Amino acid sequence: MIPLIRRSFVLPLALLVAFFGTGCESSVDSADAPDLSAETKSASALLPANARMTAMVDLKSFRENGPDRVREMLSDGPMAGASEQAARMRDFLEESGIDPSADIDRMYMAVSEENGRETPSFVVYGAFDRDRIEESVRSSFGDDLTQTVHDRTTIFEASADRGKRGDRTLSFAVVNDDMIVGSASTPGVTAMLNRRGGTASGDDDLVRRASQGQSVWFVARDIGAPTGRDRSAQKGSADMRKLGRAVQTAAGSFSLAEDGTLDGQMWLVPKSGASPDDVADVARGALAAAKQRAQDKPAWAQMLDDVTVSSQGERVAITLRVPSDLLDEMTAGRDS
């Protein structure tokens, strides 16, 4: 199930990997932080409050204004790619009657940890036909499907390893013709439904600032803390790994222009004992190393030259602009 969620976030995460191999953070003064939008409040209320990562991708904006390769990828749906996992999740979506290339507009995701295992939850907004989807799910999955009715909403649970060895499940509910919620289990979806109309989880200054990104935003907390997956083999240069060890929380906010250019701002909040100036120096070192590797790629070198890194109070701010052709290149090789 995790590949299903992560596939939709390949674009923003590709940017982070391309530059720093880890996240970015922000601690924003409350006076500077706008309020959450109504949709973000609604989605955040449904997602777990203890999430280590929360993110949003506006797939519709990338379909309409993204570079060619990105639009081609999304025309096959968020699960495009040649990997076995991608194919498995495409089959799952096809059998559930959901067309991600047309039906899904925006997707919010949270990743928390339960029993040493990363557990994603998601809220999807789009144009759905609740009755058609539920009928298709029942018809396609048959005896492999578990159904539970909670508060007049049907929760479906099926194997995310259908036809393969594994014990992962995917549970979801079509709340109405505009929203689908999902998690790794029926209890997870039940908890999400119980939170409807509640207070937005993680409604702090950092989330408010990041969520101003019209196309992509994310907040990642406790970056260096161990998880169910071993991060000791994290890829990236020594500068990237050093930056990851110095950062406690990361946030990013990106907006896609009509010409396909992606404008972004990221913030880094240092761990206890590290100063913003120290983290900024490490970030500049990672940026210098990236520039060195990009000497034979003029377009990349120019884009990196335009990146700014500065200390702002208790945080480090990074601004960048990714031209459409480079965003297209970043997507290449990540669709398998």
Buried (B, 14 or more C-beta within 10 A) or exposed (E): BBBBBBBBBBBBBBBBBBBBBBBBBBBBEEEEBEEBEEBBBBBBBBBBBEBBBBBBBBBBBBBEBBBEBBBBBBEBBBBBBEEEBBEBBBBBBBBBBBBBBBBBBBBBBBBBBEEEEBBBBBBBBBEBBBEEBBEBBBEBBEEEBBBBEBEEBBBBBBBBBBEEEEEBBBBBBBBEBBBBBBBBBBEBBBBBBEBBEEEBBBBBBBBBBBBBBBBBBBBBBEBEEEEEEEEEEEEBBEBBBBBBBBBBBBBBBBBBBEEBBBBBBBBBBBBEEBEBEBBBBBBBBBBEBBBEEBEEEEEBBEBBEEBEBEBBEEBBBBEBEBBBBBBBBBBEEBBE
